[in-house]
Structure formats: structure tokens, C-alpha cells
Amino acid sequence: MTDLRMLTLSGLLADLQQMIATGTDPDSVVILSKDAEGNGFSPIAAEDAYGTPVVDFSVGYYRPESTWAGDFWAPGSPDDDDFDDDPRTVSPNDVKAVVLWPTN
């Protein structure tokens, strides 16, 4: 598998802090693109029990299938059994990951 250069949480945090430090409005909404070509967009959004916006995220493992796509799984999640290997174990190619879920 090709060495993937993926953004880490600390890298994302540093980039966001730099964006704010250089004038990006910290109240700007966060939008995910469907793909690199910009064929669709969706905000990262969810609401708590009080209607306050919160980040909808999951913590688990990313299993790259190529340099541009892969699969995500979280131990103990309902869709943990969607994979061919049973029981689900961390493979050498899996990396710890956080998924930010879009609204749509």
C-alpha cells in the first residue's frame, strides 16, 4: 500500500488556528465536499437535545483500499459485521481515525 499522507487531528487544529489567525471568521460554517471535483456539498451538522449545533463524529479505524478511498469501522458498532474478516481485528494497514459526518 502506498504511504498515505493523511491529515491528523493535530494538523487540522493547527490549520484551523492558522486560518483564524490570518483573518478567517471563526464563526464560518464547516462544509464537506462530496468529492475533489466539488460535485456536491453538505455541512457538518447535528443537534443535541436542546437544538444546539454539535459535531457528529465517530472514532474508530480507517482501512485504506487505495490512495483515494477506503472504509471506516468502529469496534462494537452495529455495522462492524459488514466486513469479510470475522472477528473484526485491527490490520497492519488500519489507522486510527475520526469521521466527521455531514448532514446529508
C-alpha positions as MATLAB code, in Angstrom:
seq = 'MTDLRMLTLSGLLADLQQMIATGTDPDSVVILSKDAEGNGFSPIAAEDAYGTPVVDFSVGYYRPESTWAGDFWAPGSPDDDDFDDDPRTVSPNDVKAVVLWPTN';
ca = [
       0.000    0.000    0.000;
       1.272    3.470   -0.878;
       2.257    5.614    2.072;
      -0.791    7.820    2.587;
      -0.249   11.379    3.790;
      -3.435   11.941    5.758;
      -4.343   14.922    7.883;
      -4.253   14.287   11.642;
      -6.388   15.966   14.307;
      -3.373   17.978   15.481;
      -2.668   19.019   11.886;
      -6.295   20.031   11.353;
      -6.295   22.009   14.594;
      -3.078   23.811   13.595;
      -4.507   24.619   10.142;
      -7.740   25.935   11.642;
      -5.845   28.063   14.174;
      -3.713   29.473   11.338;
      -6.820   30.246    9.282;
      -8.377   32.140   12.199;
      -5.101   33.931   12.965;
      -4.944   35.177    9.361;
      -8.483   36.532    9.294;
     -10.910   33.686    8.605;
     -14.107   34.314   10.555;
     -14.188   31.709   13.366;
     -17.990   31.613   13.032;
     -17.773   30.318    9.440;
     -19.675   27.050    8.906;
     -17.777   23.860    8.035;
     -18.846   22.232    4.767;
     -17.740   18.859    3.357;
     -17.328   18.331   -0.361;
     -18.652   15.081   -1.805;
     -15.504   14.709   -3.909;
     -12.401   16.562   -5.108;
     -14.286   17.932   -8.128;
     -16.881   19.645   -5.914;
     -19.870   17.642   -7.210;
     -21.860   18.174   -4.035;
     -21.574   19.769   -0.612;
     -23.023   19.168    2.847;
     -22.487   20.903    6.189;
     -21.066   19.078    9.194;
     -24.045   19.410   11.488;
     -26.107   17.717   14.125;
     -28.108   18.952   17.069;
     -28.094   17.996   20.706;
     -31.311   17.503   22.690;
     -31.608   21.298   23.096;
     -31.223   22.125   19.391;
     -27.661   23.378   19.795;
     -25.374   22.577   16.844;
     -22.757   19.950   17.671;
     -20.241   17.969   15.628;
     -21.449   14.480   14.720;
     -18.385   12.247   14.726;
     -17.250    8.669   15.181;
     -13.917    7.313   16.403;
     -12.543    4.071   15.008;
     -10.251    2.849   12.237;
      -9.798    3.729    8.582;
      -8.830    0.877    6.272;
      -7.426    2.303    3.017;
      -8.354    0.366   -0.112;
      -6.430    2.719   -2.419;
      -4.750    6.130   -2.227;
      -8.153    7.799   -2.648;
     -10.723    5.620   -0.867;
     -11.200    3.167    1.956;
     -13.561    2.035    4.664;
     -14.197    3.051    8.257;
     -15.114    0.835   11.164;
     -15.561    1.294   14.886;
     -15.156   -1.696   17.211;
     -18.528   -2.736   18.598;
     -20.557   -0.651   16.146;
     -23.679   -2.207   14.584;
     -22.047   -2.276   11.131;
     -18.884   -3.906   12.496;
     -20.099   -7.142   10.887;
     -20.170   -5.625    7.372;
     -16.621   -6.803    6.756;
     -15.344  -10.073    5.345;
     -12.846  -10.769    8.107;
     -14.503  -12.144   11.233;
     -13.933  -11.429   14.049;
     -13.002   -7.843   13.267;
      -9.405   -7.114   14.190;
      -7.102   -4.212   13.521;
      -4.967   -4.964   10.481;
      -1.487   -3.500    9.887;
      -2.955   -1.139    7.251;
      -5.674    0.245    9.561;
      -5.095    3.702   11.029;
      -6.871    5.350   13.958;
      -9.431    7.761   12.564;
     -12.135   10.277   13.398;
     -15.021   10.625   10.936;
     -16.932   13.916   10.755;
     -20.429   13.121    9.485;
     -22.159   15.502    7.067;
     -25.840   16.386    7.326;
     -26.618   14.680    4.001;
];
